[in-house]
Amino acid sequence: MDKQRILVIEDENKLARFIELELLHEGYEVSVAGDGKTGYDMFIKNAYDLILLDLMLPQMDGLEITRRIRVTSDVPIIMLTAKSEVMDKVKGLDTGADDYVTKPFAIEEILARMRTALKKYARDGAGANEKKILKLKNMTIDTQMRSVKVGDTEVELTKTEFDLLTYLVANKDVVLTREQILNKVWGYDFFGETNVVDVYVRYLRIKIDDRFNAKFIHTIRGVGYFAKEN
């Protein structure tokens, strides 16, 4: 079995070396970059199974790297940062990161989050080729390119918004509970309230339903949501 390849982009040399040694000990193949530009260039030239990415980096910060990577790849990204403010977490996740760990952290936590992200990526990726194009009314979702169009108009969505919309449309005309949506889109280890689903449904309605004067996402009070074809 081939070793899973991990890219660590971290400018604190001691921390980067510590992470590298621990990952090597766990059987991963590891590459390390000490600044954002070098890390992004390494990503462009090589294939990786997961990226551990510091938020504050010289030459190119973690948010910009994530934005660029998400244009072409769904590779799992776990952000490592000293910042613990909620808005920094939201920015990282909305830009396309899969998870967020605040320094200082125990290496066991990183390893556990990596295992979760790698399993989810493998599971989602296994079914990705089954249905790359999803349709609902005049909406088209390209799950491979991660693009959404209503008619001929492209709709800009964050990673979480896209994942939520895709899940609803892939299960159109089926009512999904908030718990089902939370587990699928945010993951079983998400620590938060189920009302985060309501918040993101509202975001989608603003960007799609309200903008195009159409009703794509419907609510069943006390139960959950569903995407309706007719």
C-alpha positions as CSV (number, residue, x, y, z in Angstrom):
1,M,0.0,0.0,0.0
2,D,1.4,3.4,-1.0
3,K,2.1,5.9,1.8
4,Q,-0.3,8.8,2.1
5,R,1.5,12.1,1.2
6,I,1.3,15.0,3.5
7,L,2.4,18.6,2.7
8,V,3.2,20.7,5.8
9,I,3.4,24.5,5.1
10,E,4.6,26.1,8.3
11,D,7.2,28.9,8.9
12,E,8.1,27.9,12.5
13,N,11.0,25.7,11.8
14,K,11.0,23.8,15.1
15,L,7.2,23.1,14.9
16,A,7.5,22.1,11.3
17,R,10.3,19.6,12.1
18,F,8.3,18.3,15.1
19,I,5.3,17.6,12.9
20,E,7.4,16.1,10.2
21,L,9.0,13.6,12.6
22,E,5.7,12.6,14.1
23,L,4.1,12.1,10.7
24,L,7.1,10.1,9.5
25,H,6.8,7.9,12.6
26,E,3.1,7.3,11.8
27,G,4.0,6.1,8.3
28,Y,3.2,9.1,6.2
29,E,5.4,10.5,3.5
30,V,6.0,14.2,4.3
31,S,7.1,17.3,2.5
32,V,7.7,20.6,4.3
33,A,7.6,24.2,3.0
34,G,8.7,27.2,5.1
35,D,6.7,29.9,3.3
36,G,3.4,30.2,1.4
37,K,4.8,30.6,-2.1
38,T,7.1,27.6,-1.8
39,G,4.3,25.5,-0.4
40,Y,1.8,26.5,-3.1
41,D,4.5,25.8,-5.8
42,M,5.0,22.3,-4.3
43,F,1.3,21.7,-4.4
44,I,1.2,22.6,-8.1
45,K,4.0,20.3,-8.9
46,N,3.1,17.3,-6.8
47,A,0.1,15.2,-5.6
48,Y,-0.7,15.2,-1.9
49,D,-3.4,13.5,0.1
50,L,-3.7,16.2,2.8
51,I,-2.2,19.6,3.6
52,L,-1.4,21.0,7.1
53,L,-1.4,24.7,6.5
54,D,-0.4,27.6,8.8
55,L,-2.6,30.6,8.5
56,M,0.0,33.3,9.0
57,L,2.8,32.7,6.5
58,P,5.4,34.9,4.7
59,Q,5.0,35.6,0.9
60,M,1.5,34.1,0.7
61,D,-0.9,33.5,3.6
62,G,-2.9,30.4,4.3
63,L,-6.2,31.9,3.2
64,E,-4.8,32.8,-0.2
65,I,-3.2,29.4,-0.6
66,T,-6.5,27.8,0.2
67,R,-8.4,29.9,-2.3
68,R,-6.0,29.0,-5.1
69,I,-6.0,25.3,-4.2
70,R,-9.8,25.1,-4.2
71,V,-9.9,26.3,-7.8
72,T,-8.6,22.9,-8.9
73,S,-8.6,20.5,-5.9
74,D,-10.6,19.2,-3.0
75,V,-7.5,17.9,-1.2
76,P,-8.2,18.1,2.6
77,I,-6.7,21.2,4.2
78,I,-6.3,21.5,8.0
79,M,-5.3,25.0,9.1
80,L,-2.8,25.4,12.0
81,T,-2.8,28.8,13.6
82,A,-2.2,30.7,16.8
83,K,-5.3,32.7,16.2
84,S,-8.4,31.4,18.2
85,E,-11.0,34.1,17.3
86,V,-14.2,32.7,15.9
87,M,-14.1,34.9,12.8
88,D,-10.6,33.6,11.8
89,K,-12.0,30.1,12.0
90,V,-15.0,31.1,9.9
91,K,-12.8,32.7,7.3
92,G,-10.6,29.6,7.1
93,L,-13.5,27.2,6.7
94,D,-15.4,29.4,4.3
95,T,-12.4,29.8,2.1
96,G,-12.2,26.1,1.8
97,A,-10.3,24.6,4.7
98,D,-11.8,21.3,6.1
99,D,-10.7,21.8,9.7
100,Y,-9.0,24.2,12.0
101,V,-6.7,23.6,14.9
102,T,-5.4,26.3,17.3
103,K,-1.8,26.3,18.6
104,P,-0.6,25.0,20.9
105,F,-2.0,21.5,20.1
106,A,-1.3,17.9,21.0
107,I,0.0,15.9,18.1
108,E,-2.6,13.3,18.9
109,E,-5.3,15.8,18.0
110,I,-3.7,16.6,14.7
111,L,-3.4,12.9,13.9
112,A,-7.0,12.2,14.8
113,R,-8.3,15.1,12.7
114,M,-6.1,14.0,9.8
115,R,-7.5,10.5,9.9
116,T,-11.1,11.9,9.9
117,A,-10.3,14.2,6.9
118,L,-8.6,11.5,4.9
119,K,-11.4,9.0,5.5
120,K,-14.0,11.6,4.5
121,Y,-12.0,12.6,1.4
122,A,-11.6,8.9,0.3
123,R,-15.3,8.3,0.9
124,D,-16.5,11.3,-1.0
125,G,-14.0,10.9,-3.7
126,A,-15.0,7.3,-4.2
127,G,-18.5,8.4,-5.2
128,A,-17.4,11.6,-7.0
129,N,-17.2,10.0,-10.4
130,E,-20.7,8.4,-10.1
131,K,-22.5,11.7,-10.8
132,K,-20.4,14.7,-11.7
133,I,-23.3,16.9,-12.9
134,L,-26.4,17.5,-10.8
135,K,-29.5,19.4,-12.0
136,L,-32.4,21.0,-10.2
137,K,-34.8,23.0,-12.4
138,N,-32.5,25.4,-14.3
139,M,-29.6,25.0,-11.8
140,T,-26.6,23.0,-12.8
141,I,-24.0,21.8,-10.3
142,D,-20.6,20.4,-11.6
143,T,-19.3,18.5,-8.6
144,Q,-15.9,18.0,-10.2
145,M,-15.3,21.6,-11.0
146,R,-17.2,22.7,-7.9
147,S,-19.2,25.2,-9.9
148,V,-22.9,26.2,-9.8
149,K,-24.9,27.9,-12.5
150,V,-28.5,29.1,-12.6
151,G,-29.3,29.3,-16.3
152,D,-26.1,30.8,-17.7
153,T,-25.2,32.8,-14.6
154,E,-22.5,31.4,-12.4
155,V,-23.1,31.6,-8.6
156,E,-20.1,32.1,-6.3
157,L,-20.4,29.9,-3.2
158,T,-18.1,29.1,-0.3
159,K,-16.9,25.5,0.2
160,T,-19.5,24.9,2.9
161,E,-22.3,26.5,0.9
162,F,-21.4,24.4,-2.1
163,D,-21.2,21.2,0.0
164,L,-24.6,21.9,1.5
165,L,-26.3,22.7,-1.8
166,T,-24.8,19.6,-3.4
167,Y,-26.0,17.4,-0.6
168,L,-29.5,18.8,-0.9
169,V,-29.7,18.5,-4.7
170,A,-28.2,15.0,-4.8
171,N,-31.1,14.0,-2.5
172,K,-33.7,16.2,-4.2
173,D,-37.3,15.6,-3.1
174,V,-36.1,13.9,0.1
175,V,-36.5,15.7,3.4
176,L,-33.1,15.8,5.2
177,T,-33.0,16.4,9.0
178,R,-30.7,19.0,10.4
179,E,-28.7,16.2,12.0
180,Q,-28.3,14.4,8.7
181,I,-27.1,17.6,7.0
182,L,-24.8,18.4,9.9
183,N,-23.2,15.0,9.9
184,K,-22.7,14.9,6.1
185,V,-21.6,18.5,5.5
186,W,-19.8,19.4,8.7
187,G,-18.8,15.9,9.9
188,Y,-19.6,13.7,12.9
189,D,-17.0,15.4,15.0
190,F,-18.4,18.9,14.5
191,F,-18.7,20.7,17.8
192,G,-21.5,23.2,17.5
193,E,-25.2,23.8,17.4
194,T,-27.5,22.4,14.7
195,N,-28.7,26.0,13.9
196,V,-25.5,26.4,11.9
197,V,-27.5,24.5,9.2
198,D,-30.3,27.2,9.3
199,V,-27.7,29.9,9.0
200,Y,-26.1,28.3,5.8
201,V,-29.5,27.6,4.3
202,R,-30.2,31.3,4.7
203,Y,-27.0,32.1,2.9
204,L,-27.9,29.9,0.0
205,R,-31.4,31.4,-0.2
206,I,-29.9,34.9,-0.4
207,K,-27.4,33.9,-3.1
208,I,-29.8,31.7,-5.2
209,D,-33.5,31.8,-4.3
210,D,-33.7,35.5,-3.7
211,R,-31.3,36.5,-6.5
212,F,-33.1,34.4,-9.2
213,N,-36.6,34.8,-7.8
214,A,-37.0,31.1,-7.5
215,K,-37.7,28.5,-4.8
216,F,-35.0,25.8,-4.8
217,I,-34.8,25.0,-1.1
218,H,-37.8,24.2,1.0
219,T,-38.4,23.9,4.8
220,I,-40.3,21.3,6.7
221,R,-40.8,23.0,10.0
222,G,-39.4,21.1,12.9
223,V,-37.8,18.5,10.6
224,G,-35.3,19.9,8.1
225,Y,-34.9,20.9,4.5
226,F,-35.2,19.5,1.0
227,A,-34.5,20.6,-2.6
228,K,-37.6,20.4,-4.7
229,E,-37.7,19.8,-8.5
230,N,-41.2,21.0,-9.2
